[in-house]
């Protein structure tokens, strides 16, 4: 991340894994993105103030394909990959 006001840079992740679908929460306090590929894709949320990076827990949340922030930014709606069967 790059602060346009100060020019300060913050590294959110450096693991080399593919990242897609970056979306800021409505208030701009959290950044969510998909990490990984295909059936191993996970939803990650980065909190700007604390620098905390959290993945959605559990095997049941692996395979996220689409997500959206609620209007107040307190909740994420997710669409999980169910496989081809």
FENTA-V968679 format. One line per field, one symbol per residue. ss: DSSP state (H for helix, E for strand, C for the rest). A space follows every 50 residues. Layout:
ss=???
This chain:
ss=CECCCCCCECCCCCCCCCEEEEEECCCCCEEEEEECCHHHCEEEEEECCC CCEEECCCHHHCCEEEEEECCCCCCEEEEECCCCC
